[in-house]
């Protein structure tokens, strides 16, 4: 099972999640509860933000607290980490509740190994499993081709990212295989939008590569990259019966598509996911094109995959 770094729970609305008590948790409810709990006024919050170089008006703060508006301007987005500190909530608590175009600029990059459902085998000394925050991951589309011998022929990944600063030159992606497999049996090539640099073996079953853009991005600019992973020459056939994508950061969209050889269609298939401590699996049908796909919006950090049985 191969896990390219970055990247399904159903939700009633794009800007809310549901707590265990079934009450909606939004930017406004979290901010308001923190203010009440800590006994902090909006004036105090405004002054604290101003001292840190974030001039946010009382009107804007009032709108955010009431839920009439969300932070949208870049200056407002930049102030969110300071706002979280000012009202005493954990880093990222408010950021993950800002949706749409704003959301892709927010939320830290999680550790790749922390999203895996199996151990990292023999990690190298000082191995780093967390990618850079220079870009925000917006969408990931992965196509897995299964051959007539039930082997994984290729995995093609298309990724859309947005630069979080001027001069962003690229970003790191990870590949992982099951604990007892060898990631050295994989070969990765750049097809479009990037070139492969700094290929590192972080463990027996985990590898990282840095995708370099043709030219540095300015803040807010986007880039598309396309890469393909195949078995190295002479490597044994990869006969795994599932494929999973790890989303290390919140994604606006993730799509996974498994295409089978028409003469070798599995008896059954399932889609599964894990996110924020939740996990779920359900059966799906192979369609008329001998393939199965699943698309999820507003997903991650977490892992989503498709598995099959012959």
Buried (B, 14 or more C-beta within 10 A) or exposed (E): BBBBBBBBBEEEEEBBBBEEEEEBBBBBBBBBEBBEEEEBEBEBBBEBBEEEEBEBEEEBBEBBBEBEBBBEEEEBBBBBBBBBBBBEBEEBBBBBBBBEEBBBBBBBBBBBBEBBEBEBBEBEEEBBBBBEBBBBBBBBBBBBBBBEEBBBBBBBBBBBBBBBEEEBBBBBBBBBBBBEBBBEBBEBEBEEBBEBEEEBBBBBBBBBBBBBBEEBBEBEBEBBBBBBBBBEEEEEEBEBBBBBBBBBBBBBBBBBBBBBBEEBBBEEBBBBBBBEEEEEEEEBEBEEEBBBBBBBEBBBBBBBBBBBEE
